[in-house]
Amino acid sequence: MSMLHAMDTILDRPWTVESFLAWEDRQEGKYEFDGRDIVPMTGGSIAHQDIVFNLRSLLGRLLAGQAFRAVQEMRLRCGVKIRYPDVLVCAGRPDQTTRTLTDAVAVFEVLSDDTAKTDRVEKLADYATVPSMRCYVLLEQTAMAATLFRREPGGPWTATAHTDGELVLPGLDFAVSLADLYQGLTFQG
């Protein structure tokens, strides 16, 4: 049976987060669950991969010795949904066998034409359901630019756009340089 056919059959019945996680743990690829549908995760462009690598490397250095950990493409439970942020920072040091996180403090998504609407609208709402979440950062891949959504615990998001300088990340004791995040990339115009 093909994966597509298997997914069609699976979606014929209602899903819970638990049934989705049990199903995904048996799959070779990665899938998000938007509360209703299973969404296959696909690879990104070279620019996307470079930004994620730069971010993950930078956060790894900045978080050394702190009570936080940066992880890449790790499952995050957002209420009744499962998302795979490009990079997230979680509180504490999860056990090495952990497969699903629930305590993200910061989430980073690199935008693409295919995912921009989902990242800007749906995931903004999804990440708001994570009580520990303090910031959500959208990184453009066609220009050195970021949108930083921040909030106090339980409060609304406030957004600021950045095209240079540093992103001060609430809940963490440091800022991230945009120049460092986009190191090695060049843009038209």
matplotlib code that plots the C-alpha trace (Angstrom):
import matplotlib.pyplot as plt

x = [0.0, 1.4, 1.9, -0.7, -3.2, -2.4, -2.8, -6.2, -7.4, -6.1, -7.9, -11.2, -11.6, -11.3, -7.8, -6.5, -3.0, -2.2, -3.3, -1.4, 1.8, 1.5, 1.0, 3.9, 6.3, 6.0, 6.6, 9.9, 9.1, 7.9, 4.4, 2.5, -1.0, -3.1, -5.9, -7.7, -5.3, -1.9, 0.6, 3.8, 6.9, 9.1, 12.7, 13.5, 15.9, 19.6, 18.9, 16.4, 18.9, 21.7, 19.5, 18.5, 22.1, 23.3, 20.5, 21.0, 24.8, 24.4, 21.8, 23.9, 26.8, 24.6, 22.8, 25.9, 25.7, 22.1, 19.0, 17.7, 18.3, 18.0, 16.7, 16.0, 12.9, 11.6, 8.0, 6.1, 2.7, 0.5, -2.8, -4.5, -1.9, 1.7, 4.1, 7.8, 9.3, 12.5, 14.3, 12.9, 14.3, 12.9, 13.2, 15.4, 17.4, 15.0, 15.9, 17.7, 14.8, 12.2, 10.4, 7.7, 8.3, 5.6, 7.6, 9.0, 10.1, 11.0, 10.2, 11.8, 10.4, 12.1, 9.4, 9.0, 6.3, 4.7, 4.5, 4.3, 0.5, 0.5, 3.5, 2.1, -1.5, -2.1, 1.1, 1.0, -2.3, -1.0, 2.1, 0.0, -1.5, 1.9, 1.9, 5.7, 6.0, 7.5, 8.5, 7.9, 10.4, 9.6, 12.8, 12.6, 14.8, 14.8, 16.1, 17.7, 14.5, 12.6, 9.4, 9.5, 6.3, 6.7, 4.3, 4.2, 2.9, -0.8, -0.8, -1.4, 1.4, 3.0, 5.0, 8.1, 9.9, 13.7, 16.0, 19.2, 20.7, 19.7, 16.6, 16.2, 14.5, 12.1, 12.6, 16.3, 19.3, 20.7, 20.0, 20.6, 22.3, 20.5, 23.9, 25.0, 21.7, 22.2, 25.9, 27.0, 23.8, 23.5, 20.3, 19.3, 18.5]
y = [0.0, 3.4, 6.1, 8.3, 5.5, 4.7, 8.3, 8.5, 5.4, 6.8, 10.1, 8.3, 8.3, 11.1, 11.6, 12.7, 13.9, 10.6, 8.5, 10.8, 10.5, 6.7, 6.6, 9.1, 7.1, 4.3, 6.4, 7.2, 10.8, 13.7, 14.9, 17.7, 17.3, 20.5, 19.1, 17.6, 16.7, 15.1, 17.3, 15.8, 17.9, 18.6, 19.9, 23.5, 25.5, 25.9, 29.4, 27.8, 25.2, 27.8, 30.0, 27.1, 25.9, 29.4, 29.8, 26.4, 26.9, 30.4, 29.4, 26.4, 28.7, 31.3, 28.7, 26.9, 26.5, 27.8, 26.0, 26.0, 23.9, 24.6, 21.8, 21.6, 20.1, 18.6, 17.8, 20.4, 19.8, 22.9, 21.9, 19.5, 20.0, 18.8, 21.2, 20.8, 24.3, 24.8, 25.6, 25.9, 26.7, 24.7, 25.1, 22.6, 19.8, 17.2, 13.5, 12.2, 9.9, 12.7, 12.8, 15.5, 18.7, 20.8, 23.6, 25.8, 29.3, 30.5, 29.2, 30.1, 29.5, 30.2, 31.4, 30.0, 30.6, 27.3, 27.8, 31.6, 31.8, 28.8, 30.2, 33.8, 32.9, 29.3, 28.6, 32.0, 30.9, 27.4, 28.5, 30.8, 27.7, 26.8, 28.4, 28.8, 30.4, 33.9, 34.6, 33.5, 34.6, 34.5, 34.7, 35.6, 33.7, 36.2, 39.1, 39.8, 40.4, 39.0, 39.5, 39.0, 38.2, 38.5, 38.1, 38.1, 34.8, 34.5, 37.8, 38.8, 38.8, 42.1, 42.2, 44.1, 44.0, 43.9, 44.3, 44.9, 44.8, 42.3, 40.4, 40.7, 37.4, 37.6, 34.9, 34.4, 36.4, 37.3, 38.9, 37.3, 39.2, 39.2, 39.5, 36.2, 34.5, 35.4, 34.8, 33.4, 34.4, 37.2, 38.9, 40.7, 44.4]
z = [0.0, -0.9, 1.7, 0.0, 0.1, 3.7, 4.7, 2.9, 4.8, 8.1, 7.7, 7.3, 11.1, 13.7, 15.1, 18.5, 19.1, 20.8, 17.8, 15.4, 17.5, 17.6, 13.8, 13.1, 15.3, 12.8, 9.7, 8.0, 7.3, 9.4, 9.5, 11.2, 12.6, 12.3, 14.5, 11.5, 8.7, 8.5, 6.6, 5.2, 5.9, 2.9, 2.5, 2.0, -0.2, 0.3, 1.8, 4.2, 5.3, 5.7, 7.9, 10.0, 10.4, 11.3, 13.8, 15.4, 15.7, 17.1, 19.7, 20.7, 21.5, 23.3, 25.4, 26.5, 30.3, 30.5, 31.5, 27.9, 24.9, 21.2, 18.9, 15.2, 13.6, 16.9, 17.5, 19.6, 21.0, 20.6, 22.3, 19.9, 17.1, 16.5, 14.7, 13.7, 14.0, 12.1, 15.5, 19.0, 22.4, 25.3, 29.0, 30.8, 29.3, 28.0, 28.3, 25.2, 24.4, 24.3, 21.0, 21.7, 23.5, 25.3, 26.9, 24.1, 25.1, 21.6, 18.1, 14.8, 11.4, 8.0, 5.6, 2.1, -0.6, 0.3, 4.1, 4.7, 5.2, 7.6, 9.5, 9.7, 10.6, 11.7, 13.6, 15.3, 16.9, 17.5, 19.3, 21.5, 23.0, 24.5, 28.0, 28.2, 24.8, 25.0, 21.4, 17.8, 15.1, 11.4, 9.2, 5.6, 3.2, 0.3, 2.4, 5.7, 7.7, 10.6, 12.4, 16.2, 18.0, 21.7, 24.7, 28.4, 29.8, 28.9, 27.1, 23.5, 20.8, 19.8, 16.6, 15.5, 12.2, 12.0, 8.9, 10.8, 14.3, 16.9, 18.0, 21.8, 22.7, 25.7, 28.3, 27.3, 28.4, 25.0, 21.6, 18.2, 15.5, 12.1, 10.3, 12.1, 11.1, 7.4, 7.3, 3.9, 2.1, -0.5, -1.7, -4.9, -4.7]

ax = plt.figure().add_subplot(projection="3d")
ax.plot(x, y, z, "-o")
ax.set_aspect("equal")
plt.show()
